[in-house]
């Protein structure tokens, strides 16, 4: 299936997944087959986090379907496998890295690959900077890369933070900016939020730019209205990146994926006020044929 989109967002905006059964009417037309969800998602958003590659590599035919179901303007931001980042902690990982790069090469060749991001675990601290340096220096330069740090000592506002920022700037690799403040602003409202608070880190928030594609991962609440004060902070920052000629990637997370789309739309609305000359609207899927027919009948009967 060939997909086209009229999405003209000035940034790359998406969710952590493209498959969620609760998104009928928001992303997919009602009763859309699961096999067509990516097609419709890519008409709504222009990027998606590929967290599935953290757990397992997709087969070549799956990668090919991803290419066929998405427009040229769509980008996958895939996560490095946990074998590389967490189990091997970047050491003796040449074979696993080659396998991963071979797997995702068809996406790069098709122009569908955004920044591929390396999410390091909370035990990978500044004492392993030399390991990180060797690993990043060996990565091919014709891919876009991003690094997410979670060990608290990387955020010391001093020598450790400066050194890793200098490394990423030298290699033109983006630093993933992670903001979980909306999630932790108050006690959880339900069990899903409780689980999310138990699992998500509370690393210090930064606005550091080290490459050309700033990546922001922001975790909201199921009640998306509670995120407004944080979106009001980020919207002018994101707009500033656009005005500087950068290509931001912003991913809207919610404890329950059901609400991630609403969170992303709310962020786009805030961004519109900062970029009035751009189209920041997020498209809606068409209504089912029967629903349109009933609407027409109702209008005719007025």
Secondary structure by P-SEA (a helix, b strand, c coil): cbbbbccccccccccccccccccccccccccccccaaaaaaaacccbbbccccccccccaaaaaaaaaaccccbbbbcccccccccccccccaaaaaaaaaaaaaaaaaacccccbbbbbcccccccaaaaaaaaaaaccccbbbbbbbcccccccccaaaaaaaaaaaaacbbbbbbbcccccccccccaaaaaaaaccccccccccccccbbbbbbbbccccccaaaaaaaaaaaaaaaaaabbbbbbbbbcccccaaaaaaaaaaaaaaaaccccccbbbbccccaaaaaaaaaaaaac
